[in-house]
């Protein structure tokens, strides 16, 4: 994954489809649904053919900022459809369990703008809070005006405690918004817009392997390693 990341960086993002395909093949190779072997049939070249024009739009859009959420939503919708359609369960079967999605970029745009709106609101509230805390700290700080007063105000225990509380509240609020819209609501929309084919193959699925040890469980989550 790290080596692929270096290659993506060196190619200015052009190698991203092949990185995604390689990592998904590795992941699904080690994934089972009971005794059904997982696999991934998506090709990096297919993803690139669908999304290459977005790479061209991203560079000029980065100057104006505003178009970026739209471009990102189109890209993610393409990526989700490509990823879902590439998953298989039932290695060697002529008709494996497969998936199909008609997720549209407009479905994602609604989530992204909600996140942007809430973050803007929280940041505005935080700035007001910082102004109130700073004003209280300045009232209890006797010093000359200018940089010296600002430095002393920022060292005031009232300001330190107030700003620390504000930062924690801001981080928690951001995390709640991201989990509600970009995890819970997003996965609900993905399930709603997806279809499973040949599901009867899983009718007689049986458990496989031994119970997983608790050692190391949740380690990746504690490091906040994101991804599918």
N, C-alpha and C positions, 0 to 999 in steps of 0.2 A: 504493500500500500504506500509506504514512504517513497519507494523508488518510482512508482507510478506518479506520485505527487510531484516529484522532482521533474519528471518528463513532461507533465502537464504544465508546470511552471516554465520550463524551457521552451515549450511550443506556444506559450501565451494562451493556453487553454484549448488549443486545437486537438490535443490528444485525450481530452476528457471523455469522449464516447468510448474509446478503447479501454481506458482505465476502468470505467463503470462496468463494461462487459466482462473484463478479466476478473474483477473482484466479485461480481455476481456469479460467474461460473464457479469460482473457488468456494464461495459461500454455499451455493445450492448443492455443490458436490458433497458437502458435509452436512446436508440437511435431509431429514426423512420425515414423512408423515406416517407414523407407524412403520410398516414394512415397505412403504412406497418410497423409492429413491427420488430425491429432488434433482433437478437439472435446470440449466438456463440456456435457452436457445437464441437469445438476442445477440445480434452482431453489432460491433462498434461502428462498422461502415454504414449500416442501416440507420443508426441513430445520427451519425454525422450528416448523411444525405438529407435528413429531415430538418436538422437544426443549424446547419452551417451558416445560413443567412443571418441568424440571430447574433452570431459572433461578429459579423460585420457591422450590425446595428449597434452593438454594445459600446464600441469605442466613441462614436460621436454622441451617443445618448449619455455617456458618462459626464460629458461637459455640462449638459442641461439638467441632469439628475432626474427630473420629473418622469421621463419615459422609462426609466429603469424598472420600476415595479411592473409595468406592462410587459416589458421584454422578459423579465424574470418569470412572470406568471405563464407566458407562452412556453418558455423553455421547460419549466417544471411540469406543465401539463403534458408536453411531448415526452419528457423523461418518465413520468409515471405510466403513461400508456405503453411506452416501449418496454419498461421494466415488467409491468403486469403481464403483457402479452408474451413475454419471454419465459415466464416461469412454467415448469412442468413438474408433475409428480407421477411416477410410474415409469422408471427407466426401462427401455426395451419394449414397452407396450406400443402397439400400433396406434392406439388412441389414448394417450395419457391424459390425466387431469390437466387442463390448461385454463387460462384465464383471458379475459378480454375486457377492456375498459373504454368508455367514451367520455372520460373526464375532459372538460373544456377549460380553457384558460380563464374564462369568466367566473367559473366556480372558485378558482384560486384567488382571483383579483379581489373578490369580496372579503376573503380572509385577510389578505395582505393590507388592504386599506383600513380594515378594522384594527389591525395591529398597529399600523402607522398612526392612526387617529388616537388610540389609547396611549401609545408611547408619547406622542406630542402633548397630550393632556397631562400625563404624569410628570413629564419633564417641566412643563409650565408650572405645575403645582410645586414641584421641587424648587424651582427658581424663586417662587414667592416665599417658600419656607426658608430658603437660604438667606433671602433678604431680611426676613423677620429675625432670624437667629443672629445674623450679622449686626442688625440694628441694636438688638439687646446687648450683644457683646460690646459694641462700641460705646453704649451708654455706661457700661461698667469699666471702661478702659480709659485711663487718663494718660494721654500722650500727645506729642506734637502731631500735626496733620501730615498727611503724605504717606510714603512707604513705611515709615516707622510705626505709625498708628495701625496700618493694615496688618503688619506683621504681628503686632501685639494682640490685635483683635482675634486673629486666627489662632493664637496660642491660648486664648481665654478658655477655661474649662467649659463654660456655658456653650461657647461656639463649637468646641470639639465634640461635646456630647450631642448637641443639637444636630450638627452636620452628620455625625455618625448615625444617629437615628434616621435622619433623612435618607442617607445612602442605603441603609438596610431596607427601609420601606420602599424605596425606588426599585431596588434590585428584586425584592419579592413581588412587587406589582408587575414588573416586566416579565418575570418568570411565570406568573399566573396567566397573563395575557397570552404568552407564547404557547403555554400548555393547553389552554382552552381552545384557541383558534388554530394553531399550527400542529397540534397533536390530536386532541379529541375530535374537534369538528372536521379537521382535514381527513382523518381516517374514516369518520362516518360518511363523508362525501365520497371517498374512494370506494367504500363498500357499496354505497348506494348506486354508483355508476359502473360497477363491475359485474361481469357474468362469468359463471363457472361452467365449463364444458366437460362432458364425460365424467361427471361426478359419481356415476354408478360404479366406477372403478374402485372407489374408496368405500364401497358398502361393506366389504369384508376385511377392512384393514385391521391389522393386529399390532399390538405394542411390540417394539423391538428394542433390544439392548437393555442395559442395566440402569437403575436409578442414578441420576446425576448426584455427585457429591456436592455438599454445600460449600466446599472450599472454593473460593474465588468467585462465587456467584454474586453478581451485581458489581464486580470490580470495575468493569467498563462504565457502568452507569455512574459510579462515584467519580470517575474522571471526566464525565460528560462527553464521551465519545459519540458523536452524532452519526446519523446515516440511516439507511433503510433497515 
